[in-house]
Amino acid sequence: MTAWRTEGGTAIDRTRPLRFTFDGRSVAGFAGDTVASALLAGGVSIVGRSFKYHRPRGLWGAGVEEPNALLDIAGGMPNTRATQVLAADGLAVRSVNAEPSAEKDRHAFLDAFSRFIPAAFYYKTFMFPDWHLFEPRIRQMAGLGTLDGAVRAPAFAEQVNHHCDVLVVGAGPAGLAAARDALRAGRRVVLCDDGRQAGGSLLFRAATIEGKPGAAWAADVVSELEQAGALVLAGTTAFGIYDHHLAGLNQKGEGGAPDRLWRVRAKSIVLATGAIERPLPFGNNDLPGIMSAEAALVYLRRFGVAAGRRVVVATNNGLAYETAQALSAAGADVTVVDYRADAPSPEGLRVLTGRTIVKASGRGAVSAVRLSDGSVLEADAVLASGGFTPTVHLYCQAQGKLDWRDDILAFVPGRPVEGVEVVGAAAGDFSLPAGLAEGAGQDLGIVAAWPKSRAKERVWIDLQNDVTAKDVELAVRENFVSVEHLKRYTTLGMATDQGKTSNVNGLALVAELTGRRIPEVGTTTYRPPFTPVPLASFAGARSGTRMSPLRRLPLEREHRADGATFREYGGWLRPAFYGSGAPEDRIQAEATATRAGVALFDGSPLGKIEVVGPDAGSFLDFIYYNTMSTLAPGRCRYGFILSEAGNIYDDGVLVRLDENRFVVSCSSSHVAGVHALLEEWRQDRFDRRRVFIHNATAEMATLTVTGPQSRALLEAIGLGLDLDDAALPHMAVAMGRFEGQAARIARVSFTGERSYELSVPADHAASLWSRLRREGQAFGATLLGLEALMVLRAEKGYIVIGKDTDGTSRPMDFGLTAPLERKKVEFIGRRSLVTEDAARPDRRQFVGLEAIDGAGVLPTGAHGIEHLAGTPRSLGYVTSSYFSPALQRPIALGLIERGLDRMGDIIELQHLREVRRARIVAACAFDAEGGRLHA
Amino acid sequence: MQLFPCPFCGPRSETEFHFGGDAGNRRPEGFRAVTDGEWAAYLHDRNNPRGAANEIWMHMTCGEVFRMERDTVHHGVAQAFALLEGGGDDGLAH
């Protein structure tokens, strides 16, 4: 191919030359050139190697449809189409799938073996002994492009949500006319186009609209739109239409900036997405130098690059004549090969009618074509037009159905989709907007030129995935005749271009092979995205903690000052332990000090959901497994909340403040779920005017004072209430005051020690904490982190939901059967507790496990094992396991089959390869009588 | 991305909503009288319609539970009803 720069070129600025490198080779261009146009002008005919056979490939297209020229941009995006990257000084790009360069590719030998590597070759060949042995090597060969792990995005991709009346996709003549109509009718309009300049075909095809040259008319319409406040987005691809008229747009970032994602919600959408030219099927139709006739017109008129000096324009329709005439006028020697017998021959053009191309030939680039009459034409460029495929992707994504039109040999939008209008070439209308343009425009006048079966030549259907007509024939022979099967078997249309140029030719061949019409074969499903969208656009700023924000305590700063080590617990960042030294020593010391004196614990994430109203009691009777309406005001009760399937969903203490006022203390990580559950049942089943729910978890901080000295410490602070055990016994609640604010004091214990939970408004937590710290010095108060709390509660056999329970746990597995036997009313999950499954004697029950082999702490997750006829079988597993500082020996909790009936039994436990022995004991290992709660 | 009409907040993005089950899947009452079959049907049987669907949804951001008639094929939303306005399908959603 001997392309050259001509005069003109409306997109480039010849006063601003630039240089970039392609596969290390320096290429010159001008500002406004795409990498593709500069490569073409610079005589680079091989721009890439094909996916499977590593055949040399040149440019086919000039826009989004380009199948061959994929590039990795150094320090940027891999697998980018050269037709859509602006050339820039200092840019370094590499062809993909080629080593060391597209021109001298070391895998080029593969093409010689191509007849042995047909469709599905890998799956058929590498079956024995195991596909997975071969897969890594094949995958490495198969991938396109290389991701540079060192590249870091300069910033997050921005995401914009936008609402409008009308979204027009495509700024060609039809789209511009539609946008202007909508604007003049008073609509809020968004117009987007994937080109950098609005105008579509008007930028390279001759047209006169409303008395102006097409490109000038386009510019005038755009300025009218922008002046009236319409949003015009250039370089922006509408890649998907989603439910309820949401369109996804990706706007190209220039100068290294990340792309920007737009979510546009439009009342109606106009699709003016144009049409894409199809290749002609002839032998070696993939040789470099064989290009879309329309693309050649784009390169000539936009970039001032003529595709060749001896040019054959091959066509089955009338639209390619503009390319032939323009190149002829620019000085090329042009011959038109028109597949139509009765084609009109314009003056000054050499036209061979009624003939087709059989085969192209040339080494590394096309040099000649043989015609159906046996004659041979020498050529350095073959510009082919096999007709046009309307770009119906977005219409189909919007659940549109296609109709086939025999007069234009194309699928076009069929039944209307509400709120979606398709106009212009996308609707199969290749003329200019009616009433605006002068003259009828060019006539398509197309005849069929589909690929034929049993061709001797290698006819390429899908250039990007290297699918030939023979591959399609093989698939049909093996009975993959459904279009979806054909696609997956041959990979036709599965490459990054999604078959924009290839699908219809493939369907036509299947139709011939199976004796069906093309519409009977049908198309594959169109799915977003229309073109590849960087994952960074979808991600936006959401990564790490911005994806899943940590919840933070009001007292985080104070804990940090006290040397806390923080960990995440159920979404909350909480102190695991305090101070330096070996964590295990710190944890043991904190637990020991708690039982010896007094400890301060930040329990602020604890759920605090207020349930208020005259029906609150009966509402909570329904919510809880336990009867709650009988709870006296000023008292607390522990209970389970079940799912309707009768499994334990959450546990916690319910506080009754007065007749009509309760506080649900649910697990810290379960607050949102319990809140939603309460709301759903309240609105569904109860009179919402008589029971009200308020989630006060975030507005209240809860600080826990626990240990034998806890009352003494609180008395030293003075919270304005009687702390005597007669007035405030275990499981009672009372209101006091702190700094003039109401403070709720509940005697609830998760350590087994005398404990007070102090709940105050979150903005008073810091001063209460510092007061406790200050007064606590006299009592040697320790700071208690979550890890030591877990040890203390395990010594007592107190459970943690989701750790000591699983999705099958029921309340009877924890020995709590009284409510089921005695409760008078319905509650969530009740009926599920009187089922066969709930009554099964071999349920896994909650027990303690005491290691008896002297080998230390049992591994959490170790399975209890029994051997049945030599086969091991799980009896359940260890849920919690620690070294107990109070007992100075390992303790563990577990869910073990029939555990409650097997107290004292010794079982074998296995974890990975470790075998342990433990005795089944009561879950509570320390202070079983509970005397310390009152000590 | 669908827009759902919360009776309290108006049209909001589907990501703010939580599916609450089929409308009219009434909870069988009376734990002694309800058979295993009735209870299992309540727990597990779903309408899973192709086309018109009648469902309970919750708008997580405001907490409103409501009934919505929509289409599972073209995803059009016909109507949404607050439960208090008789939307609960003769009283109760479950």
Chai-1 contact restraints between the chains, C-beta under 6 A:
chainA,res_idxA,chainB,res_idxB,connection_type,confidence,min_distance_angstrom,max_distance_angstrom,comment,restraint_id
A,Y242,B,M1,contact,1.0,0.0,6.0,A-B,restraint_1
A,D243,B,Q2,contact,1.0,0.0,6.0,A-B,restraint_2
A,D243,B,H75,contact,1.0,0.0,6.0,A-B,restraint_3
A,H244,B,Q2,contact,1.0,0.0,6.0,A-B,restraint_4
A,H244,B,L3,contact,1.0,0.0,6.0,A-B,restraint_5
A,L246,B,M1,contact,1.0,0.0,6.0,A-B,restraint_6
A,E679,B,G63,contact,1.0,0.0,6.0,A-B,restraint_7
A,E680,B,M58,contact,1.0,0.0,6.0,A-B,restraint_8
A,E680,B,V65,contact,1.0,0.0,6.0,A-B,restraint_9
A,Q683,B,V65,contact,1.0,0.0,6.0,A-B,restraint_10
A,Q683,B,L83,contact,1.0,0.0,6.0,A-B,restraint_11
A,D684,B,A93,contact,1.0,0.0,6.0,A-B,restraint_12
A,D684,B,H94,contact,1.0,0.0,6.0,A-B,restraint_13
A,R830,B,F31,contact,1.0,0.0,6.0,A-B,restraint_14
A,R831,B,F31,contact,1.0,0.0,6.0,A-B,restraint_15
A,R831,B,V34,contact,1.0,0.0,6.0,A-B,restraint_16
A,R831,B,W39,contact,1.0,0.0,6.0,A-B,restraint_17
